[in-house]
Amino acid sequence: MTLADPRAIADRFDLLQLPPEFHDDPFPVYRALRVHAPVKAMPDGSYFLTRYDDLIGIYKNPTSFSSDKQREFTPKFGASLLYEHHTTSLVFSDPPLHTRVRKLISGALTPRAIAGMEASLIRLVDDLLNAMEDKSRPDLIDDFASAIPIEVIGNLLDVPPEDRQPLRGWSLAILGALEPVISPEAFDRGNRAVAEFIHYLEGLIAHRRAHPGNPESDVLTRLIQGELQGERLTMKELLHNCIFLLNAGHETTTNLIGNGLMALYNAPAERERLLREPALIKSCVEEVLRYESSNQLGNRITTETVQVGDVTMSSHTRVTLCIGAANRDPAQFNDPERFDITRHPNRHLAFASGTHACVGMSLARLEGQVAIGRFIARFPNYVVNDAVRSPRVRFRGFLRLPATLC
């Protein structure tokens, strides 16, 4: 398969058998699919979708396209803790569980609450920048991008600072099991991570029941107490949605920051523009989210016979939504392969859309704006050396971004 033959690329595409070079640059493959097979039938009976309008239509129709993963994950995970986790968390559930959990979480992530986090976020970012300045070759992932969401989510759940060290490893192991193909080792790592995280949370929850925090800012207390005169989460639902909060806010935000710094490094004219006009940081972050979507794939399963494009799908058909492809669809975005920090409008799908739009999107945006904006202002001439891309399909980011700061 060569990039000179888009039709052959589309014909041969199989999500379960991807060549290693796909992870470095999947976008030529996505372009070929959008043109030649926008509703691509996979050998396993599922479909892979790449057009913006098709994704929007599915997001707006949660009745026909379910987010529940019990049927899909049974053969993949069996009767495991990974199965229990991924079929109980907010992102992979339908009402009424989705409605109850989303209401509780969103009540602690109001615009006022998020605005109140900005000062402490600035202090955190500045402390990390100071620490990196003292290193000869800091890593923009380990020393910066990944440290920010761990602290922010740790604060939201009021996890003691001395207990936060394992959080990133747990999150990476659990989310790694969501890749289209996983090894037995990855499966074991994911299950161990869920078990260890649950064991930790059981103690944390017991302590918080005895010593409640402020439900307006402490998400864990809010989840424990539930709504007045309303339903409360079961212990299983509570445990797994605490894990979800870490996972949802960790890797995607790490990738947002890392992808943003790399995109600006590769586009010096846009970096100079941002330096001249710091107020562009908001539209810059939106363009990073579009151009290098942290979360590249979503999934649904049909609940009835549906039509997508020219394809009729029967009930219980699995559908993969390629967010990374839709966010570069020329039918929606002018000159979509160009990184433009002033792009407007920019109705990207990095946070999905509809009832399952990311509940923490405003917080993720703030983290990206503060981290990227203050880094660029502090080290405008940074040089990235030997970047290592993560070999993941669902989550697009970097494992390492060694840099020289100047």
Secondary structure, 3 states (H helix, E strand, C coil): CCCCCHHHHHHHCCCCCCCHHHHCCCHHHHHHHHHHCCEEECCCCCEEECCHHHHHHHHCCCCCEECCCHHHHHHHHCCCHHHHHHCCCHHHCCCCHHHHHHHHHHHCCCHHHHHCCHHHHHHHHHHHHHHHHCCCCCECHHHHHCHHHHHHHHHHCCCCHHHCCCHHHHHHHHHHCCCCCCCHHHHHHHHHHHHHHHHHHHHHHHHHHHCCCCCCCCHHHHHHHCCCCCCCCCHHHHHHHHHHHHHHHHHHHHHHHHHHHHHHHHCHHHHHHHHHCHHHHHHHHHHHHHHCCCECEEEEEECCCEEECCEEECCCCEEEEEHHHHCCCCCCCCCCCCCCCCCCCCCCCCCCCHHHCCCCHHHHHHHHHHHHHHHHHHCCCCEECCCEECCCCCECCEEECEEECC
